[in-house]
């Protein structure tokens, strides 16, 4: 049977986390159907149909599905699962909100945050804040799986004609939850989980204004996203959507620059898969240096302006 992939999207655009989750779904089965749930989401469905590995796109639309509430989406998916072996979704806030409900309604165990598909019923997932990898084999007839997208590469565009788009019958409104409002941050920089370069600050930044004064100029020079440790978020230096770590966002950029971050396990769990890690810290014994490829010990309030000035030179 095919695999059903629940897409992450904004009705008008498809998230790159869907593309990465598609790679995981394709490793389970070569026959992957992408489910777009929303209202006025034709553009997202067309984007999904152009991805390599997608054999069909199912478009379920309705006013009660516009905000993709977990109760409404789960009520739609559960009857559909008769035709699928597995349901896959990115391990985002939306995926982690919806799939546990689907698993409960199907009376199966969820396999969360996979980083590798060993076989259609066997997966690897991190445990103990990423310090160990667990191999899980599911005996359930229906697999419900969330994917740590930082561990998978996007498959790229489709070579031939787009996959067919079919209308999926939308279930009646459940009506047990209500959408109140959305507060969406508009960023001029790349989205944190999709950025090639991330510059993160920690408790060592000492104040929120120091992020603007020292972190953001370097990030802007590099075209990077800005992140933060949990300590910096808890201290109120930056909003919580900047948080990288076990209880924040998991990133795996080509370059990760950690500024004033000690390297607590909580933070390392969210960034240690970065290709190149650069640590800047005044404490030469900070745990961050154990995972860093390059380390610079010194006063970050002196180092960061010097780095920004160097990047500002012509040809940099």
C-alpha positions as CSV (number, residue, x, y, z in Angstrom):
1,X,0.0,0.0,0.0
2,X,1.1,3.6,-0.5
3,X,2.2,6.0,2.3
4,X,0.2,9.1,3.1
5,X,2.3,12.3,3.8
6,X,0.5,15.1,5.6
7,X,1.9,18.3,4.1
8,X,3.0,21.3,6.1
9,X,1.9,24.5,4.2
10,X,0.3,27.9,4.5
11,X,-2.5,27.3,1.9
12,X,-0.5,29.4,-0.5
13,X,2.9,27.9,-0.1
14,X,4.4,24.5,0.7
15,X,7.0,24.3,3.5
16,X,10.4,22.8,2.8
17,X,9.8,20.5,5.8
18,X,7.3,18.7,3.6
19,X,10.0,18.1,1.0
20,X,12.3,16.6,3.6
21,X,9.6,14.5,5.1
22,X,8.9,13.2,1.6
23,X,12.4,11.7,1.5
24,X,11.6,9.7,4.6
25,X,8.2,8.7,3.2
26,X,9.8,7.6,-0.1
27,X,12.2,5.4,1.9
28,X,9.2,3.6,3.4
29,X,7.4,3.1,0.1
30,X,8.0,4.3,-3.5
31,X,4.3,5.2,-3.7
32,X,3.7,8.4,-1.7
33,X,0.5,10.4,-1.7
34,X,0.6,13.9,-0.3
35,X,-2.4,15.2,1.6
36,X,-3.0,18.9,1.5
37,X,-5.6,20.0,4.1
38,X,-6.8,23.6,4.1
39,X,-9.0,26.1,2.3
40,X,-7.9,27.8,-0.9
41,X,-4.8,25.6,-0.9
42,X,-4.6,24.8,-4.6
43,X,-1.2,26.5,-4.9
44,X,0.3,24.3,-2.2
45,X,-1.2,21.2,-3.9
46,X,0.4,22.2,-7.2
47,X,3.7,22.7,-5.6
48,X,3.5,19.3,-4.0
49,X,2.7,17.7,-7.4
50,X,6.0,18.9,-8.8
51,X,8.1,17.1,-6.2
52,X,10.1,14.1,-7.1
53,X,8.7,11.0,-5.5
54,X,5.1,12.1,-5.2
55,X,2.7,9.8,-7.1
56,X,-0.5,11.6,-6.2
57,X,-1.7,14.7,-4.4
58,X,-5.0,14.7,-2.4
59,X,-6.6,18.1,-1.8
60,X,-9.1,18.4,1.0
61,X,-10.6,21.8,1.4
62,X,-13.3,23.4,3.5
63,X,-13.8,26.4,5.8
64,X,-13.4,24.3,8.9
65,X,-10.0,23.0,7.6
66,X,-8.6,26.5,6.8
67,X,-6.5,26.6,10.0
68,X,-5.8,22.8,10.1
69,X,-6.9,22.2,13.7
70,X,-5.8,18.9,14.9
71,X,-9.3,17.6,15.7
72,X,-10.6,18.5,12.2
73,X,-7.5,17.1,10.4
74,X,-7.5,13.8,12.4
75,X,-11.2,13.3,11.7
76,X,-10.4,13.6,8.0
77,X,-7.4,11.3,8.0
78,X,-8.6,8.4,10.1
79,X,-11.1,7.0,7.6
80,X,-8.5,7.5,4.8
81,X,-6.0,5.2,6.6
82,X,-7.8,2.1,5.4
83,X,-6.0,2.6,2.1
84,X,-2.5,3.3,3.6
85,X,0.2,1.4,5.5
86,X,1.7,4.5,7.1
87,X,1.0,8.2,7.8
88,X,4.1,10.5,7.8
89,X,4.4,14.2,8.8
90,X,7.2,16.6,9.6
91,X,8.0,16.8,13.3
92,X,6.8,20.4,13.5
93,X,4.4,22.0,16.0
94,X,1.5,21.1,13.7
95,X,2.7,17.6,13.0
96,X,3.3,16.9,16.7
97,X,-0.2,18.3,17.5
98,X,-2.1,16.3,14.9
99,X,-0.4,12.8,14.6
100,X,-0.8,11.8,18.2
101,X,-4.5,12.3,17.9
102,X,-4.6,10.2,14.7
103,X,-2.5,7.4,16.4
104,X,-4.9,7.4,19.4
105,X,-8.0,7.2,17.2
106,X,-6.3,4.3,15.2
107,X,-5.2,2.7,18.5
108,X,-1.6,2.4,17.4
109,X,1.7,3.6,18.8
110,X,3.3,6.6,17.2
111,X,6.9,6.5,16.2
112,X,8.2,10.0,16.8
113,X,11.1,12.1,15.4
114,X,12.7,9.5,13.2
115,X,16.1,10.3,11.7
116,X,16.5,7.2,9.5
117,X,14.3,4.6,7.8
118,X,16.0,1.2,8.2
119,X,13.0,-0.8,6.7
120,X,9.3,0.0,6.2
121,X,8.6,-1.1,9.8
122,X,12.0,-0.2,11.4
123,X,13.3,3.3,12.2
124,X,16.1,5.1,14.1
125,X,15.2,8.0,16.4
126,X,17.3,10.0,18.9
127,X,16.9,9.5,22.7
128,X,18.5,11.0,25.8
129,X,18.7,14.5,24.2
130,X,20.3,13.0,21.1
131,X,23.1,11.3,23.0
132,X,21.9,7.9,21.9
133,X,20.1,6.5,18.8
134,X,17.3,4.0,19.3
135,X,16.2,1.5,16.7
136,X,12.4,1.0,16.8
137,X,10.5,-1.7,15.0
138,X,6.7,-1.2,14.8
139,X,4.4,-4.2,14.7
140,X,1.3,-2.1,14.2
141,X,-0.6,-2.6,10.9
142,X,-0.7,1.2,10.5
143,X,2.4,3.3,11.1
144,X,2.1,6.8,12.4
145,X,5.4,8.6,12.1
146,X,6.8,12.1,12.6
147,X,10.1,13.0,10.9
148,X,13.0,15.0,12.2
149,X,13.5,16.9,8.9
150,X,17.0,18.1,9.7
151,X,18.1,14.5,9.1
152,X,16.8,14.3,5.6
153,X,17.6,16.1,2.3
154,X,14.8,17.5,0.0
155,X,14.3,15.3,-3.1
156,X,14.2,18.2,-5.6
157,X,11.8,18.8,-8.5
158,X,10.2,16.2,-10.6
159,X,11.6,15.4,-14.0
160,X,8.4,14.6,-15.8
161,X,4.8,15.8,-15.7
162,X,3.3,16.8,-12.3
163,X,1.6,14.2,-10.3
164,X,-2.2,14.2,-10.5
165,X,-4.2,16.2,-8.0
166,X,-7.4,14.7,-6.8
167,X,-10.1,16.1,-4.5
168,X,-10.4,14.3,-1.2
169,X,-13.8,14.3,0.4
170,X,-13.6,16.6,3.4
171,X,-15.2,15.2,6.6
172,X,-18.0,17.2,8.4
173,X,-16.8,19.7,10.9
174,X,-16.1,18.2,14.3
175,X,-16.6,21.5,16.1
176,X,-14.9,20.7,19.4
177,X,-12.2,23.3,19.1
178,X,-12.2,26.8,17.7
179,X,-9.5,28.9,16.0
180,X,-9.0,32.2,17.9
181,X,-6.2,34.0,16.1
182,X,-2.7,33.6,14.6
183,X,0.3,35.7,15.6
184,X,2.8,35.2,12.8
185,X,6.3,36.7,13.0
186,X,7.4,38.2,9.7
187,X,11.1,37.7,9.3
188,X,13.5,39.5,7.0
189,X,16.0,36.7,7.5
190,X,15.8,33.0,6.5
191,X,13.5,30.8,8.5
192,X,15.6,29.1,11.3
193,X,15.1,25.5,10.3
194,X,15.7,26.1,6.6
195,X,18.7,28.4,6.8
196,X,22.1,27.4,5.4
197,X,23.8,29.5,8.1
198,X,22.7,30.1,11.7
199,X,24.2,32.6,14.2
200,X,22.9,31.9,17.7
201,X,23.4,33.7,21.0
202,X,23.2,32.5,24.5
203,X,23.2,33.7,28.1
204,X,26.6,35.3,27.5
205,X,24.9,38.0,25.4
206,X,23.7,39.4,28.7
207,X,20.8,41.4,27.3
208,X,18.3,41.5,24.4
209,X,19.8,44.7,22.9
210,X,23.1,42.9,22.5
211,X,21.5,40.5,20.0
212,X,20.6,43.5,17.9
213,X,24.0,45.1,18.4
214,X,26.3,42.1,18.0
215,X,24.5,39.0,16.6
216,X,22.2,40.5,14.0
217,X,24.8,42.5,12.0
218,X,27.0,39.4,11.6
219,X,23.9,37.4,10.6
220,X,22.9,40.0,8.0
221,X,26.4,40.0,6.5
222,X,26.2,36.2,6.2
223,X,22.6,36.0,5.1
224,X,22.0,33.9,8.1
225,X,19.1,33.1,10.5
226,X,19.3,34.2,14.1
227,X,18.9,31.6,16.9
228,X,19.3,31.4,20.6
229,X,19.8,29.0,23.5
230,X,17.0,28.2,25.9
231,X,18.7,30.3,28.6
232,X,18.6,33.4,26.4
233,X,14.9,32.8,25.6
234,X,14.1,32.2,29.3
235,X,15.9,35.4,30.2
236,X,13.6,37.3,27.8
237,X,16.5,38.4,25.4
238,X,14.6,37.1,22.3
239,X,11.3,35.5,21.4
240,X,10.9,31.7,21.9
241,X,10.7,31.1,18.1
242,X,14.4,31.8,18.1
243,X,15.1,28.8,20.4
244,X,17.3,26.0,19.2
245,X,17.4,22.8,21.3
246,X,15.6,19.8,22.5
247,X,12.6,21.9,23.5
248,X,13.0,24.3,20.6
249,X,13.9,23.9,16.9
250,X,16.3,21.3,15.5
251,X,18.6,22.7,12.9
252,X,21.3,21.2,10.7
253,X,22.8,24.1,8.7
254,X,26.0,24.1,6.8
255,X,27.5,26.6,9.3
256,X,26.4,27.1,12.9
257,X,28.0,30.0,14.9
258,X,27.4,29.7,18.7
259,X,28.1,33.0,20.5
260,X,28.1,33.1,24.3
261,X,26.6,29.6,24.5
262,X,28.0,27.2,27.0
263,X,26.8,24.1,25.3
264,X,24.2,22.5,27.6
265,X,22.8,19.1,26.4
266,X,19.4,20.8,25.8
267,X,21.0,23.1,23.2
268,X,23.4,20.5,21.7
269,X,20.5,18.3,20.9
270,X,19.1,20.9,18.5
271,X,22.3,21.8,16.6
272,X,25.0,19.2,16.8
273,X,24.2,17.8,13.4
274,X,25.3,21.1,11.8
275,X,28.0,20.5,9.1
276,X,30.5,23.1,10.6
277,X,30.2,24.4,14.2
278,X,32.1,27.6,15.3
279,X,32.0,28.4,19.0
280,X,32.8,31.9,20.4
281,X,33.0,32.0,24.2
282,X,35.1,33.6,26.9
283,X,35.2,30.3,28.9
284,X,37.7,28.0,27.2
285,X,36.3,25.0,29.3
286,X,32.7,25.5,28.0
287,X,31.2,22.2,26.8
288,X,30.4,23.8,23.4
289,X,34.1,23.4,22.4
290,X,33.8,19.6,22.6
291,X,31.5,19.6,19.6
292,X,32.9,22.6,17.8
293,X,35.0,22.3,14.6
294,X,36.5,25.7,15.3
295,X,36.7,27.6,18.6
296,X,37.5,31.1,19.6
297,X,38.1,32.0,23.2
298,X,37.7,35.7,24.1
299,X,35.5,38.6,24.8
300,X,32.5,38.2,22.4
301,X,31.7,41.9,22.6
302,X,35.1,42.6,21.0
303,X,35.2,39.6,18.7
304,X,31.7,40.1,17.1
305,X,32.3,43.7,15.9
306,X,35.7,42.6,14.5
307,X,34.0,39.8,12.7
308,X,31.3,42.1,11.3
309,X,33.9,44.6,10.2
310,X,35.9,41.8,8.4
311,X,32.8,40.6,6.6
312,X,32.0,44.1,5.5
313,X,35.2,44.4,3.6
314,X,34.8,44.3,-0.3
315,X,35.1,40.9,-1.7
316,X,34.0,39.1,1.5
